Amino acid sequence: MKNSKSGLEKSSFCWWEGDTLVLNILGRPRANKTKIGKVIGNQLEIHVAENPVRGKATAHLVAFLAGEFEVAESAITVVFGVYNVNKQVRITAPKRLPSVIAKHIEGE
């Protein structure tokens, strides 16, 4: 997504660094369905239908995000939190923004 980038505050749950979208995520493993939840403070809640065993939930999350942002899994980097519910991910050149993120960026 190479359109104009908003100068979102880093106290937000998401911001742009060039063409890379940075997301702070609060993972909710063991969910019935993998889906994007609500914004809680400076994190985006994401329910993950996988058990948090040896990074399996994070791998499942990355695969889910790849589909949501229409990028290859290799375009997503887990900065920290592979084995923790608090995560930060970097998504290079997302082709699509889920509605909660698009609304947040438009509202800035």
DADA-V888185 format. One record per pair of residues at least 24 apart in sequence whose C-alpha atoms are under 7 Angstrom apart, sorted by the first residue. I is the first residue (numbers start at 1). J is the second residue. D is the distance in whole Angstrom. If there is no record, write none. Layout:
BEGIN
((I	J	D) (I	J	D))
END
This chain:
BEGIN
((1	93	5) (1	94	6) (1	95	5) (6	105	7) (8	108	7) (11	42	6) (12	42	5) (13	42	4) (13	43	5) (13	44	6) (19	92	6) (19	93	5) (20	90	6) (20	91	5) (20	92	4) (20	93	6) (21	90	6) (21	91	5) (21	92	6) (22	89	6) (22	90	5) (22	91	6) (23	88	6) (23	89	5) (23	90	6) (24	87	6) (24	88	5) (24	89	7) (25	86	6) (25	87	5) (25	88	6) (26	85	6) (26	86	5) (26	87	6) (27	85	5) (27	86	6) (28	85	7) (29	57	6) (54	83	7) (55	82	6) (55	83	6) (58	82	6) (68	98	7) (69	94	5) (69	95	6) (69	96	5) (69	97	6) (70	94	6) (70	95	5) (70	96	6) (71	95	7))
END
